[in-house]
Amino acid sequence: MRFFTRITIFPLIIALFCLFPLRGALATAGQTPFGGFSLFVIICTASGGNLLIINTAVAGPPKVIFNKLTSRLYPYSNIELPGNWLLGNVQGEQECAIQVGPYRVSLGMHPVITIVGTSDATHLAQSGNSSSQNNNGTQGSEYQETSANTTQPPVKPSGPGSETPADGGQTEAQTRAGLEANGVHIAPGLSPTLSPVGKLPNNAIAGAEDLSQDCGPGCNVEITSGARQPGNPTPPGEHGTGKPVFDLNKDPGVDAYVTSNSASHYTNSSGTHYVMPNGDEYLDENYGNTGGSGPHWHVRINADHMSA
């Protein structure tokens, strides 16, 4: 834990002196400093459209509210995108509530940002959206991993069980058979060595199976990219061993289920992100008209499906 703290706090120190012009931010009377890597951003659709930001909390609270009317934003102004380093102050509390169908769901009271600066998105994983076509059943257009010459660590999805591959005691064929038995199909030609599903964490596999069950018989849930391995013509990006991330085909039933059941959504250069009430995120990567691999769902599992 001490080693992790030293590693993660270094980019914050660099950010304080080089990236964020927050003069005197850490010494403002009555305010609490906070800082960390932004993991997840939720639009508080039922409480003024403010943002609930979940971060790694190297310092200060792990959940903070960005009030679009009162919070002061410094460069590089990437507050609405997860995948950025944040540094600033908080004071007081506000509620974040979302609208789920006819219901108003409160996500609790959280500290409110007074001032905040963000890192430069050009150096971070979620600023990339390069597309590529390959012949092994995998797809491009994903978030790109951080380049080696930056001080920020690569994006690490935070879903439960994210470091426990599902292949413990199971072969790739057994994992695929289990998914098929639970209504989750595997795309024809998906390489079992370069893009295996058996190296996804158990929670991601459970999340895919839950989607198939919840979506119903009118949905064709098909995994088109799994835990990409070194040597894959498409860089792993967010995909990789033990990471709760996979791609799904575009299907009318799945499309309708995600868009109609999402708690909130936002759009950036990668596409439109749909955030489900349980925290799972579906990114509609529509790059079919740009010469890429075609539209698909880039899924990040954040909910604890194993306890369901």
Steps between C-alpha positions, in 0.01 A plus 500: 500500500785739575654422163168565324458830681845617398440400140159663468574819689795587275280602204299719736814679609596549136147621427512749786814670377473449125145436384260684726523876568334465844701755693426467870244224442627281782499778756154650458338543841200278567554285194633144472753406230425198285670329210499176307441324171144540369351153458134571438276801429124489562264776387261587784202522269245553779695758699600777264723309259808527721770232479581233756866410453648181644879516529787301649523748791876527541396791720157603626160339428448230232168648387458871422236719337587742220237775509474652152396837647740541792800272452793684344672300224862550399687356199495258348124502563448125454263465793225312312733222383618211717866415456652830618696607807314748719632743762301757694298588810157403633268668749148416618277227358233457235279214391537310175175343378426326171175431319431130441177472306231675709712479816743746656793306646734672743870410483567679827659822625857571396761779538471781246797615292589867542798499263654224291757452227533201269785340313555526126276245327744463210724302735230272632342177387151627431606773262579246226250342266706352219325231296642193333375195316652157549434142407477329839155613610617787720403864456670838522381847598571438867643721770875499455745415777725778630822538303828406664637855515231639732495507878140380529429127549289321240125488549405207722131415503372476854231235481482244780729201447693692236823312570356146522495331159219253450733236353604364841414133464317555171616477143405758239263247347328438834457874561351547155267205553384648830425834338310337214297299751395826664395670179825686419637422156859525381563667165609259227873529444575662839854380571520286817867593541511868399161603640396231751187524712653259752734772622217740582432529874216293640299814567514609135378160386218515756415850376468378141279211613284735709457727198379209290253396769371852568480593134293192419446276198472797264868584548799349324788551745826417321854567624714630214819578696621363833822529701736600222852360527842626385538428132143593415502732197266728697677638813338377824396850611260446790471133404735253665545213743297554815337821377116514509472634144370336185329594171150401392334501160244763413160337526158674491389325817819580692498857367146558621568339839809712570361833383163458672637372831802727542502738794697767314712552192766733365690539174869557432742432215471124553121491460197501726537345845192349665529456877273232645341536848743238636803690366580286195590713197421435134686710244334517160804509274356592162797501268348307213492809281868584554663190357533329838376165621138605513266605780503294819451525878814546710391372843664576835360295790502696826221331698548196725320239292651212696282573804178525301 
